[in-house]
Amino acid sequence: MEAVILAAGKGKRMGALSNFIPKPLIPIANRPIIEHLILAYKNAGVSDFIIVTGHLGNQIKTQLEDGSRLGVSIRYKRSKNYELGPIHSLLAAENEISSKDFFVSPADFIIDPRAIQTIKKSHSRMGVTVAVDIASDARTGTTIYTCPTDLKKGRVSGFCEPFLKGGEPHLCVSLLQCNTSIFQYIYKCLENGSNILLDALNLLIQRGQLVCFVDVSENFWFDVDTISDALRANEFALKTGLTPRNNFYIKNSKQLRGPLNKKIKIDLDKTSTIRGPAVIGPNCQIGPRNLVGPFVSLNQNCEIASSAIVQNSLIFGNAVVENHNHLFNAVWYKNLLFQSL
């Protein structure tokens, strides 16, 4: 089975950071968002990917290449009209899809592999299956109206508004499994002047086609749209150990003083302290009198000079945190600072 990952958009809600790096490559616990997603699919038994690129797409291709480093197969398709919305990015992948049934998700998405497995087991080949978080009390995101046959699954009444009788509002999760018949409804929406993918799914419902939901509220998932979202996802990933193996992972809330692991070339001055959970990549330097952590991801080839305090932050892009800096709830990319609002 294949998965189509939509990685074309600019990621405007990430602010100016998206001018320099595509949002799917922002490292959460020192692993790019899109790699978290690919590995989740892989652990759920999906290993063939079509990645649709657009904004800064060459950076994504350079990072992932053919997927062999991650043990998967990746091919790419560029969307010429990605600025018009995800519906055009999905259309760009149409001729690349070789299986009748496939997954679709955005690239700025982290999810528990068990949620993907749940969708696979429940999916009907006759229609579309959508992930839903019934337990969420979030006030933002896409509202999905559901008509449950039991507490965990049932038929979708509509997106943003109900079209079938009944229907309870819940939060839609950015994961769906569908078949290639969805494209005829996408073309119909475009003919009607709509560039919104949800309108194609609503058209399916209105035409009597089967659109079902499965509750994945027992599993973790994150839409990483903003700096704040990235920091929340990073905190969760550090707590649960979703870190690369060739990094130095400090678990729980213990404190650690230098010197540090020589095998991956991390230089930690003996006067500095790291408070977990935190992760440090290869070839990093932490100078004297620094306090690092908790909830800090220091990516490879980065440096913290001296007398700095760094907490709840992402540092990457060969960044150097200068002397006496205090970073809280921040992303430090190269020599640029981006903070959560």
N, C-alpha and C positions, 0 to 999 in steps of 0.2 A: 504494500500500500504506500501511496505517496502523500506528502504534505506540501501544500503551497504556503510559503511564508512571504507575507507582504512587507517588504523592506524598502519601499520606494519613497515614502513621504519625508518631508523635511523635519518633522518633529518640532513644530513652532512653539508648543507649550513648554519645551525644554529651554526656551529663551535663546540667548546668543550662543550658547554652547553648541547648538545644532548647526551653526555656521562653520564649525571646525571639524566636527566628527559626527557621523551618522548616529542617531540615537541608539540603534541596535548594538553598536560597538561600545557603548558606555559600560565599563566593567563593574559588575555587582559582585562583591567578594572576590575581586581580581579575575572574574570570568565575564566576557562580554554577554550582554543580555541575550543576544541571539544564540550564543553557544549554550546557555542554560536551557533555552527552548529546544534546540536541536537534540541535546542529550536527554531531555525529558521524553521527546518523541522516540528516540532510540531505545530508551529503557522500557517504553511501552510497545516496542516491536515495530516501529516505523523507521525505516532507514534510507528511504529515497526522498529527495527534496528538490523542489523547484523554488528558487528564491527570486522574487521579483524586485529588481533594483531601480533606483531613480536618482534621488539626491545623494551625491557623494558615493555612488554605487561602487566605484573602483576600490574604495577603501574596504568595503565588505568583501569583495571578491579576493582582494589581497590577503585579508585575514583568514578567510575560510577555504580558499582555493577549491579543490574538488571534493573536500570533505573527508579525505582519507585519514587525516590527522585525528579526526573525531570518530573514525570507524563508520562513516556513512558515505552516501553518494549525493553530490550536489551538482545541479546544473542551474544556469542563470538565464533570466529573461529580463530585458530592460523595458520598462513601461514608458512610452513616449508621452502619455497623458496623465502621469501620476498626480500632477498638481490638481487635477479635476476630482480626485477622490479614489478611495480603495477599490471601487467598482471597476475602474479602468485598469488598475494594477492586476486584479484578478483576471480580467479579460486578456491581458497580455500573456498570461500563462496558459490560456485555453488550448492552444495547439501543442503545448509541451506535455500535457497530462496524458499518460498512457493507460491509467487504470480507470474503471468506471466510477469507483468510489474513492474519495480523497478527503483529506483534512484541509482546513483553511484557518490560518491565524495570523495576526499581525506580528511583526518581528520585535516589538517592544513589550513582550509578554513573557512572564515566567509562570510555570504551572507544574504542579505535582504530576509525575508520570501516571500515578494511579487514577487521576481524573481522565486522562487520555484513554487508559485501558477501560474505564467505565463507559465512556462514549462508544468505543469500539464494540463492546459486548452488547450494547443496547441499540445500536444503529440498525435501522431498517433500510435495506437496499432500495426501497421504493421511494424514499424521501430524504429529508434533511434532519439531522439531529444536532441540537444546540445545547451547550453547557449553561447551567443556571445555578446561581447561588441563592437558595431560598432563605438561608439564615442571615444574609447580609442586611444591615440597616443603612447602607450607604445611600446618600442622597444624590450622588452624581453617577453617571453611567447610563447605559441604555436600559430602559424598562421593557421587560418582556411579560406578557400576560399568559398565564398557564392554566390549563384545565387538567389537573392531575387525575390519573387513574389509580394512583396510590400516592404515598407521601414523597416518593423519590423521582417519579417520571410520569409522563403523560403527553398531551397534545398542546401545542402552542396556539393560543388564540390570536396573537398578534404582537408586533413590536411597536412600542410607543403608544399604541392604542389597540383595544381588542376588536377583532372582526367576527369571532365566533361567540356564541352564547356563553356567558360565564367568563371566568378568567380572573386570576388573582395577579396583582403586579409584583414582580420580583426583579432582581438584578441579573442582566444577561452577562455571561462570561465570554471573552473573546476567543471562543473555540467552537468550530462547527465541523461536522462531517457531512458531506453531501455527494451527489453524483453529477455527472456531466450535464444532466437535463437542466440544471440551474442556469446554464448559459442562455437558454431560450427565453427565460424570464428576465435575465439581465438585459438582453437586446430589446425586449418589449418595454422595459423601464426606460431605456435610453430613447426609444421612439416616442415615449410619452413625455420626454423632457426631464427625466429624473436621473441624477448622478449618484444616487444613494443606494448602497447595497441592501440596506434593510427594506427598501421599497420592493426590491426583487423578492425578498423572502415573504413580505406581506402579500405580494401578488400570488405567490405559490399558495398561501393559505386561502386567499379569496377564490382561487380557481379549484379549491377542493383537494389540493395535493397535501401529502402528509408531512407536516413539520412537527417534530417531537422535541421534548426537552428531557434532560437528565440532570438531577441535582448533584452538584459536586462540592457542596458546602463543607463536607468533611475533609476536603483537600485544600492545600494552599494554592494561591494564585495571586499574581500582581500584574496590573496594567501600569507600566512605567511611563507615564506621560510627562511628569514634571520632576524638578530637582527633589522636591519633597518625596515623591514616589520612589525615586532612586534610593534615597537615604533610608526609607522604610524597608524597601526590599533588601538593601545591604544589611541592615540590622537583623532581619530575619535569617538571611543566608549565613551570617556569621554565627548566630545562635545555633543554627542547625548543622553547620559544617559543610555548606555547599561551596567548597573552596577547591582550587586546583591542587593536585597532589604534589607538585614541585614547588609549592609555596610553604612558608612557615606559618602554621596556624596555631594561634593561642586561644585555647578553648575556655569557656566560662569566664569568670571575673578575676582569675588569678593575676598577680603582678609578676613581671619578669624583668630582670636586669641583665645587662650585657656582661661578658661577650655572648654572641649568639651563634647559630648554626653556620659552620664554615663550608658545608657541602654546597649550599646554594648561594654562597658569597654574600651574606648579610653582615654588615658591619654595624654593631650596636655598641656605642660607648658605654662604659661601665657606670657612668653617672646618670644615664637615662633609664626611664622606666616605661614598660609597655603594659597596659591593662587590657586584658581580654574581655570579651571576644574581639579578636583582631586578626588580620592576615597581612603578611609581608612577602612580597615577591622577591625573586632572585636579583642579585646585584644592587641591593638597596643599602643606603648609608643613613644611619641615625647618629648624629653628633652628640656632643655633651649637653647634659642638663635639660633634656627634652622629656615631656610627658606625652605619651601616645596612647590613645584609647580611653574608653572603650569604643567599639563600633567604628574602627578605622580600617580601611583597605588601602594599603600602600602598594601600588603596582610596581612591576619590575623597573629597575634602573631609575628609581626616584630617590630623593634625598631630603632629609630634614636637618637643617644646619645646626642650630644650637638654641637653647633656652626658649623653645617653642612648646605650645600646648595644642595638641591636635585631637579632637574628639568628634565622633559621629560624622566622619568625613570620608570622601573618596579622593585619592591622590593618584594621578596617572599621567601618561604622556611625557615620561622623562622629566617630571616636575621637580623643582627645587623649592622647598619651603624655607624662606629666608629666616635669619636670626630674629628671635623675639616675636614671631608671629603667633597669634592665637586664632585657631580655626575651629569653629563650631557649626555644625549643620551646613557643611560647605562641600563644594566640589572644586578641587584645584587641578586644572588641566594645563600642562606646560607651565606658563607663567601667568595664567589667567585664573581669577577667582570668580566662582559662581556660587551664590548662597541661596538657601531656601527662604522663601518669603513667608 
